[in-house]
Amino acid sequence: MATYLDFENKIEKIQEEIVSAHAIANMDAVAKLQKDLEKEVNKTFGSLSDFQKLQLARHPDRPYALDYIKLMMEDAYEIHGDRAFRDDPAILCYIGWIDGQKAMVIGEQKGRGVKNKIKRNFGMPNPEGYRKALRAVRMAEKFDIPVLMLIDTPGAYPGLGAEERGQSEAIAKNLFEFAAVKVPMISVVIGEGGSGGALAIGVGDKLAMMRYSVFAVISPEGCSAILWNDPSKVETATKALKITPTDLLEHQLVDDVLDEPLIGAHRDKQTSADVVKAYFLEQVKALRKLTIDEMLDQRYKHLTTVGAFKE
């Protein structure tokens, strides 16, 4: 059953009317309602607030990393464990093929349903998850396989055990190591990009965001709690943080915005997966035209100019 957000009430009502019209085979009514639905979708999604985009990024039906992997990859084989502590289910590593291109896909997985959410730790990786990602990237580099990283996390897990096992060191090491990996590295924010938890698999040649995704140094809830000690200020914090793809592209903090379906990736997962796949293949093709030294030099310049400004 589809889940509708509060600002989608009119769309939900029209969808219900379409189902009822189909049930009595009133095709004239269906045709009229389809036009009404298209108008309402364009009206609603053509003027979304930053907070509404945040709600879409967190939509419970939104495709997660595993959905994209299943829709994009062929002959996919999962890689487990960091060879030091354990396997972290919040980070997925798959090697396989994407339209004939050998690829390594690394993604953060939130999980659906209570049991799965707990298993995946709500998409919050532990240090062993980031070390597993680094192991997979090193394997990809050894066999000259391009890497696609799918970012979707509220942040790295802040638990005592994670800190004891070196959470900040694991994230920092990934930032350092990924900057010098000698294969194309493409990152896409498919949902939430939360702080260091997102950065740890976000360093590469290109960083793109889906239309309804967010990328932030802190969650709006955390920001409103720190600045105002008032949970009702979440919408204000969301707007002030500039976490939407449009704002981040304007400030040159991301490279591209990928056009998922206007009504949201959760309404058409296959089309969304096709968009990510096409972007990955396009970027790999462009990067393969460069020598390794040229690619690394371009990546270095790209990373070191992030956040630069002139007064």
C-alpha positions as CSV (number, residue, x, y, z in Angstrom):
1,M,0.0,0.0,0.0
2,A,1.4,3.4,-1.0
3,T,2.3,5.9,1.7
4,Y,1.4,9.5,1.2
5,L,2.9,12.5,3.0
6,D,0.7,15.2,4.4
7,F,1.2,17.6,1.4
8,E,0.1,14.8,-0.9
9,N,-3.5,14.6,0.4
10,K,-5.1,15.8,-2.8
11,I,-3.0,13.4,-4.9
12,E,-4.0,10.5,-2.6
13,K,-7.7,11.4,-3.0
14,I,-7.5,11.5,-6.8
15,Q,-5.6,8.2,-6.9
16,E,-8.5,6.6,-4.8
17,E,-11.1,8.0,-7.2
18,I,-9.1,6.5,-10.2
19,V,-9.2,3.1,-8.5
20,S,-12.9,3.4,-7.9
21,A,-13.5,4.5,-11.5
22,H,-11.5,1.5,-12.7
23,A,-13.6,-0.8,-10.5
24,I,-16.8,0.2,-12.3
25,A,-15.1,0.4,-15.7
26,N,-15.9,4.1,-16.1
27,M,-13.0,4.8,-18.5
28,D,-14.2,8.4,-19.3
29,A,-13.9,9.2,-15.6
30,V,-10.5,7.5,-15.5
31,A,-9.2,9.7,-18.4
32,K,-10.5,12.9,-16.7
33,L,-9.1,11.9,-13.3
34,Q,-5.7,11.1,-14.9
35,K,-5.5,14.6,-16.3
36,D,-6.5,16.0,-12.9
37,L,-3.8,13.9,-11.3
38,E,-1.2,15.2,-13.7
39,K,-2.2,18.8,-13.0
40,E,-2.1,18.2,-9.2
41,V,1.3,16.5,-9.3
42,N,2.8,19.4,-11.3
43,K,1.2,21.9,-8.9
44,T,2.3,20.1,-5.7
45,F,5.8,19.0,-6.7
46,G,6.5,22.2,-8.7
47,S,6.7,24.3,-5.5
48,L,8.0,22.1,-2.8
49,S,9.6,23.7,0.3
50,D,13.0,22.5,1.6
51,F,11.2,20.7,4.5
52,Q,8.9,18.8,2.1
53,K,12.0,17.8,0.1
54,L,13.5,16.5,3.3
55,Q,10.3,14.5,3.9
56,L,10.6,12.9,0.5
57,A,14.3,12.1,1.1
58,R,13.2,10.1,4.2
59,H,10.1,8.6,2.6
60,P,9.6,5.0,3.9
61,D,9.0,3.7,0.4
62,R,12.0,5.5,-1.2
63,P,14.3,3.0,-2.9
64,Y,17.3,2.1,-0.8
65,A,20.8,1.0,-1.9
66,L,19.8,-2.6,-2.2
67,D,16.8,-1.7,-4.4
68,Y,19.2,0.1,-6.8
69,I,21.7,-2.7,-6.8
70,K,19.0,-5.3,-7.7
71,L,17.6,-3.0,-10.4
72,M,20.9,-2.1,-11.9
73,M,23.4,-5.0,-11.5
74,E,23.7,-8.4,-13.1
75,D,25.6,-11.3,-11.6
76,A,26.0,-9.3,-8.4
77,Y,28.0,-10.9,-5.6
78,E,28.1,-9.5,-2.1
79,I,31.4,-8.9,-0.3
80,H,31.2,-9.3,3.5
81,G,33.3,-8.3,6.5
82,D,36.2,-5.9,7.1
83,R,38.7,-8.8,8.0
84,A,39.2,-7.2,11.4
85,F,36.1,-7.3,13.5
86,R,32.8,-8.2,11.8
87,D,30.4,-7.6,8.9
88,D,28.4,-4.4,9.2
89,P,25.0,-4.8,7.5
90,A,24.5,-1.0,7.3
91,I,27.1,-1.0,4.5
92,L,26.6,-3.1,1.3
93,C,29.4,-4.0,-1.1
94,Y,28.5,-5.7,-4.4
95,I,30.7,-6.6,-7.3
96,G,29.1,-7.4,-10.6
97,W,28.1,-5.9,-14.0
98,I,26.1,-2.8,-15.0
99,D,25.2,-2.9,-18.7
100,G,28.4,-4.8,-19.5
101,Q,30.5,-2.6,-17.4
102,K,32.2,-4.4,-14.5
103,A,31.4,-2.4,-11.3
104,M,31.8,-2.3,-7.5
105,V,28.8,-0.8,-5.8
106,I,29.0,0.3,-2.2
107,G,25.8,1.6,-0.5
108,E,24.4,2.5,2.9
109,Q,21.3,0.5,3.7
110,K,18.5,1.7,6.1
111,G,16.3,-1.4,6.0
112,R,12.5,-1.7,6.0
113,G,10.3,-3.1,8.8
114,V,11.3,-3.3,12.5
115,K,13.6,-6.4,12.3
116,N,15.4,-5.2,9.1
117,K,15.9,-1.6,10.5
118,I,17.5,-3.1,13.6
119,K,19.6,-5.4,11.5
120,R,20.8,-2.5,9.4
121,N,21.1,-0.2,12.4
122,F,18.8,2.2,10.7
123,G,21.5,2.9,8.0
124,M,24.0,4.1,10.6
125,P,27.4,2.3,9.9
126,N,29.9,1.3,12.5
127,P,33.6,1.7,11.8
128,E,33.8,-1.9,10.5
129,G,31.3,-0.9,7.8
130,Y,33.6,1.9,6.5
131,R,36.6,-0.5,6.7
132,K,34.6,-3.0,4.7
133,A,34.0,-0.3,2.1
134,L,37.7,0.5,2.0
135,R,38.5,-3.2,1.5
136,A,36.1,-3.3,-1.4
137,V,37.5,-0.2,-3.0
138,R,41.1,-1.6,-2.7
139,M,39.9,-4.8,-4.4
140,A,38.3,-2.7,-7.1
141,E,41.5,-0.8,-7.6
142,K,43.5,-4.0,-7.8
143,F,41.3,-5.3,-10.7
144,D,40.7,-1.9,-12.3
145,I,37.0,-1.8,-11.6
146,P,35.1,1.5,-11.3
147,V,33.3,2.3,-8.1
148,L,29.7,3.6,-7.5
149,M,28.9,4.7,-4.0
150,L,25.2,5.2,-2.9
151,I,24.9,7.5,0.0
152,D,21.9,7.2,2.3
153,T,22.4,7.6,6.0
154,P,21.3,9.9,8.9
155,G,25.0,9.7,10.0
156,A,27.7,7.4,11.3
157,Y,26.6,5.4,14.4
158,P,27.6,7.4,17.5
159,G,27.5,4.5,20.0
160,L,30.1,3.9,22.6
161,G,31.3,0.7,20.9
162,A,31.7,2.5,17.6
163,E,33.7,5.2,19.2
164,E,35.9,2.6,21.0
165,R,36.6,0.9,17.7
166,G,37.7,4.1,16.1
167,Q,34.7,5.6,14.2
168,S,36.4,8.9,13.5
169,E,39.6,7.2,12.4
170,A,37.8,4.9,10.0
171,I,36.0,7.8,8.4
172,A,39.1,9.9,8.1
173,K,41.1,7.0,6.6
174,N,38.4,6.5,3.9
175,L,38.6,10.2,3.1
176,F,42.4,10.0,2.8
177,E,42.6,6.7,0.9
178,F,39.7,7.3,-1.5
179,A,41.3,10.5,-2.7
180,A,44.2,8.5,-4.3
181,V,42.4,5.4,-5.6
182,K,43.4,4.8,-9.2
183,V,40.0,3.9,-10.6
184,P,36.9,6.1,-11.3
185,M,35.0,6.9,-8.1
186,I,31.4,8.1,-8.5
187,S,29.1,9.0,-5.5
188,V,25.4,9.6,-5.6
189,V,23.2,10.7,-2.7
190,I,20.0,8.7,-3.1
191,G,18.3,9.8,0.1
192,E,19.9,11.3,3.2
193,G,23.5,12.4,3.3
194,G,24.3,12.9,6.9
195,S,27.6,14.4,8.0
196,G,30.7,12.2,8.2
197,G,28.6,9.1,7.7
198,A,28.0,10.3,4.2
199,L,31.4,11.8,3.5
200,A,33.1,8.4,4.3
201,I,31.8,7.0,1.0
202,G,31.4,10.4,-0.7
203,V,35.0,11.2,-1.8
204,G,35.5,10.6,-5.5
205,D,35.7,12.1,-9.0
206,K,32.0,13.1,-9.0
207,L,29.3,13.7,-6.4
208,A,25.7,13.8,-7.6
209,M,22.4,14.1,-5.8
210,M,18.9,12.8,-6.7
211,R,16.3,15.5,-7.1
212,Y,14.7,14.7,-3.7
213,S,17.8,14.0,-1.6
214,V,19.6,16.1,1.1
215,F,23.2,16.5,2.1
216,A,24.0,18.2,5.5
217,V,26.6,18.6,8.2
218,I,23.9,17.9,10.8
219,S,20.2,16.9,10.7
220,P,17.7,19.8,10.9
221,E,16.4,18.2,14.2
222,G,19.9,18.4,15.7
223,C,20.4,21.9,14.4
224,S,17.1,23.2,15.9
225,A,17.9,21.5,19.2
226,I,21.4,23.1,19.4
227,L,20.5,26.6,18.2
228,W,17.0,27.1,19.5
229,N,16.3,24.2,21.9
230,D,13.0,24.0,20.1
231,P,11.8,21.1,18.0
232,S,9.2,23.2,16.2
233,K,12.0,25.1,14.5
234,V,12.9,22.1,12.2
235,E,11.5,23.7,9.1
236,T,13.4,26.9,9.8
237,A,16.6,24.9,10.3
238,T,16.0,22.9,7.1
239,K,15.8,26.1,5.1
240,A,18.8,27.8,6.9
241,L,21.1,24.8,6.4
242,K,20.8,24.8,2.6
243,I,20.7,21.0,2.3
244,T,18.8,20.6,-1.0
245,P,20.5,19.7,-4.3
246,T,19.6,23.1,-5.8
247,D,21.3,25.0,-3.0
248,L,24.3,22.7,-3.0
249,L,24.8,22.9,-6.8
250,E,24.5,26.7,-6.6
251,H,27.4,26.7,-4.1
252,Q,29.4,24.2,-6.1
253,L,29.4,21.6,-3.3
254,V,28.0,18.9,-5.6
255,D,28.6,18.3,-9.3
256,D,25.2,17.2,-10.7
257,V,21.5,16.8,-9.8
258,L,19.8,13.7,-11.2
259,D,16.2,14.0,-12.3
260,E,14.3,11.3,-10.6
261,P,10.6,11.1,-11.5
262,L,8.8,14.4,-10.5
263,I,6.5,12.5,-8.1
264,G,9.4,10.8,-6.4
265,A,11.7,7.9,-6.8
266,H,9.4,5.7,-4.6
267,R,6.7,6.0,-7.3
268,D,8.9,4.7,-10.1
269,K,12.0,2.8,-8.8
270,Q,13.0,1.4,-12.2
271,T,13.2,4.8,-13.8
272,S,15.2,6.2,-10.9
273,A,17.6,3.2,-11.1
274,D,18.0,3.8,-14.9
275,V,18.9,7.5,-14.2
276,V,21.6,6.5,-11.7
277,K,22.9,3.8,-14.0
278,A,23.1,6.1,-17.0
279,Y,25.0,8.7,-14.9
280,F,27.5,6.2,-13.6
281,L,28.2,4.8,-17.1
282,E,28.5,8.3,-18.6
283,Q,31.0,9.5,-16.0
284,V,33.1,6.3,-16.1
285,K,33.3,6.6,-19.9
286,A,34.5,10.2,-19.6
287,L,37.0,9.4,-16.8
288,R,38.4,6.5,-18.8
289,K,39.5,8.9,-21.5
290,L,42.0,10.4,-19.0
291,T,45.3,8.9,-17.9
292,I,45.4,7.8,-14.2
293,D,47.6,10.8,-13.4
294,E,45.2,13.2,-15.1
295,M,42.3,11.6,-13.3
296,L,43.9,11.9,-9.9
297,D,45.1,15.4,-10.6
298,Q,41.5,16.4,-11.6
299,R,40.1,14.7,-8.5
300,Y,42.6,16.5,-6.2
301,K,41.8,19.9,-7.7
302,H,38.0,19.0,-7.4
303,L,38.3,18.1,-3.7
304,T,40.6,21.0,-2.7
305,T,38.3,23.6,-4.2
306,V,35.2,22.5,-2.4
307,G,34.0,25.4,-0.2
308,A,36.5,27.9,-1.6
309,F,35.2,31.4,-2.0
310,K,36.3,35.0,-2.8
311,E,35.3,38.1,-0.9
